[in-house]
Amino acid sequence: MIRQCSLRSQISCCMAMAFFLGTGLVEAAQTEGVPEIYLAQLPYEPPPQPDYTPGEDATPAPDELNTQEQERLESLLPLLEGNQELWAIGEFVHFGKHSVPHLLKALKMPGPRVRFNAVETLSMIKDPSAAPALVDVAMDPNEESRIRSHALRVATRLDPNSVLSAIEVMAKDPNSTIRNTAVFEARHVHRKEVLPIIIGVIPDPEKYVSITARDSFWILTRFIGPIHDWEASTPEDRKEWAKEWWAWWEENKDRFDHPPSPRPDPQPPASLNVS
């Protein structure tokens, strides 16, 4: 019995010695050949700056166009549709206000792409004299809806006071997209006459048009109205709710005899879905 205990003790001691010796050999193998690290700060040298040569400014447009330049602009009109349309737009923008009469002709050309690009080019030139022609395009019931909507957007940016008649007509259009564009752009027209037009669209059969009208009215007047569930509303509900806006308007319309100065539009409460 004593021999068995001593044998077990010897075995245990041998295993312990083997464990400690093995651990030491592993650590020695891991640390052997590892170089010592010294922290040092090297001087910073910025990279060399590239040679910069300022580009040449574009040649300014002439104050008056000669006959050859007028003919050149006229020949560019068909190029507003096709592979060279971006280049043609750039040429018209370069000549600025001199291009406006030619672009107004493009608004009546047969190709819808030409007409749309003409509207887009006028938005880049930013000449308010083009606003009346754009209003006529927006009010044309035979024009494509995307061109009518874009024409109203551009006209509103160029001259907000000239688009009231277009908003009134487009707010009653059979196309819901046109009605939605009308009440959306109405928020940029700071005139008293536009507010009844917006209220008239609140009972719209299309929910998204009604919500756009509600938000535009709030932006112009800060009247948010009672809380309603617009997402689950029906046309009958919106007709009933519109009476609240008419009642508020009758009590407060005298406040808007003097239009306020334009200011940045706040974010509408669309995410809350409340009025």
N, C-alpha and C positions, 0 to 999 in steps of 0.2 A: 504493500500500500504506500509506504514511504517512497519506494523507488518510483512508483507511478506518479506521485505528486512532484518529485524532483524532476522527472522526465518532462512532465507538463510545464513546469516552471522554466526548464531549459529551452523548451520549444518556444514558449511565450517570449522569453528574452531574445532568442534568435530572431523571431519575427519582428520584434520592436526595433532591434538593431538594424535589421535589413530595411525596415520602413524609413528610419531616420537617415540611414546612409543613402538610400535611394533618393530621398527628398533633397538631400544636400547635393548629390550628383546632378539632379535635374536643375536645381537653381544655379549651380556652377556652370552647367552647359548653357543655360539661358543668358547668363551675364557675361560669359566669356566672349570676347571679341566685340562688345558693344562700346562704341566710342563715347567719350565724355562730351557733354553738351555745355557750351558756354554762350550766354546771352550777350548780344552786342548790337548796337544801333549804328547802321550804315548811313552815311549822308545821302539825302534825297536830291536827286537831280531830275527836274521836270523834263518831260519829253520835248523834243524840238517842235515848235509850232510850224504847221504847214504854211507854205506861201499862199496867201489869199489875194486873189485879184478880183476886185469888185466888178460885177457884171455891168454891162451897158444898159442904160435905161431905154425903154421902148420909145420909138419915135412918136411924139405926141400927134394927135389928130389935128388936121388943119382947121383953122377957124371957118373957112368956107370951102366947099367942094367944087371942083371944076367939073366940066361935062364928062370927062373920062372917068372920074371917080364916081360920079352919079351912075353912070352906066355899069360900072363894076359892081356897085352895090345891088343894082337891079338884077344883074346876072347871077348874084349869089343866092337869090331867093329859092330857086329849085334845089339848091344844095342843102337846104335845111332838113332835107329828108335823104337819108342814105349814109354811105360810109364816110362822107366828108362833112357831116352835119356839125360836129364839134368844131372843126376848123372854121366853118362858115359862121357859127355863132361867135367865135372869137373875133372874126373880122368885123362883124356888126358891132360888137361891144367896143372894139378899138375906135371906131368912128363915132361912138357915143350918140349924142342927140341927132346927128345927121342921119343916122340909120332909122330913126323912128318912122318917118313917112314911108319908107320902104317896108318896114316890118308891119305897118298897119295894112299895107296891101297883102302881105302874107296871111293876115288873119282871114282873108276871104278866098284864099287859094283852095283848090279841091282836096289836096292831101291832108288828112287829119294830123299826120306827124309834122307837117310843115306848120300848121296852125298852132299846134302845141309848142313846138320849138320857138315859134315867133313870140308867144306869150312868155316863155321862159327867158328869151333874150331881152325882152322889154323889162322883165324884173331885174336883170343884171344892169341894164342901162340906168334905171331909176329916174326916168324922166316923167314928171307928173302929167305932161301933156298927153300921154298915151292912155290915161285913165278913162276918158269918155268912150274911146273905142273898145276898151276892155269891158266896160260896163255893157255895151251893146252886145258883145259876144256872150257875156254871162246871162243876158236876158233872152237870148235866142233859143226858142224851144226846139229848133231843128238841129242844134249843135250837139256834139257828143257831151255826155255828162262830165267826163274828166276834164275836157277843155273848158267847159263852162265853170266848173269849180275852180280850176286853176286861174282862169281869167278874173274871177271875183277875188281870189286871194291876192293876186298881184295888184289889182286896182285898189284894194283896201290898203295895201302897204304904200302905194304911190299917193293916193288922195282919199282918205277915209270919208270925207264929206261928200264925195261924188257917188258913193255906192248905195245910198239909202234907197233909191228907186229899185235897184237890182235886188237888194235884200228883201224888199217888200214883195216883189214878183216871185223870187225864188223860194220864199217861205211858203208859197201856196202851190209849188210845183208838184205834179204827180209823183215824181221820182224822189224817194226818201233821201237819197244821197245829196241831191240838190238842196233839199230843205235843211238837212243837217249842216251843209256848208254855209248856208245863209245865216243860220242862227249862231254858228260858231264864229264867223267873221263879224257878226254884229257886235261882239264884245269889244271890238277895236274901234267902233263908231261911238264917240262920246257925244251923242245928241239925244235930246228928249224924245224925238219922233220914233226912234228905233225901239224904245221900251215896249209900247203896245204891240209891236210886231212880234217881239220875243214872247210876250205873254200869250199871244194867239197861237203859238206853236207848242206850248206846254201840253195841251190835250192831244198832241199828235198820235196817230195810231201806232207809230213805231216808237218803242220804248227808248231806244238810244237817241232819237231825235228829241224826244221830250226831255231827257236828262241833259242833253247839250243846251237846250233852251233854258232850262233851270239854272245851269251853271253860268251861262252868259249873263242872265239877269242878275245873279248874285255878284258877279264881278263888277257890273256897272253900278249897282245900287247898294250892295252889301245886305240886301234883304234875303234871308235864307229860308224863311217860312217855317211852318210847323214840320215836325218829323213825320215822314211817310215812308212806307216800304216801296220804293220805286222799282226794285228788281222784280217784285211779285205783283206789280200793279197791272191793271187792265185799262183799256182806253176809257171805260166809263169812270174808273177811279180818277184818272188824270183829268178828265173833264170836270169832275167835282172839285178836285184840288185846285184847278186853275181859278176858281172863283175866289180863293184866298188871295191870289196874286192880283186879281182885278180889284178886290176890295182895298188891298194895300195901295195900289196905284191911285185909286180915287182919293185916298187920304193924303198921299204924299207927292202927287205929280207937280204941285206948285214948287217943290224944292228944286226941281230940275229946269227951271226957266233959264238959269245961267249955267251952262255946261261946265263941269270941272275940267281942269287941265289934264291932259293925258298922263297916265302913270303906269308903271309896270304892272302887268296883270298878276294877281296872286294865284296860287294853286287852287283850283276848284275842289270842292269836297267830294269828288267822284268816288274815292275809295270808301267813303263812309256810307254812300247810297242813302243819304238823307237829304231832305230839303231844308 
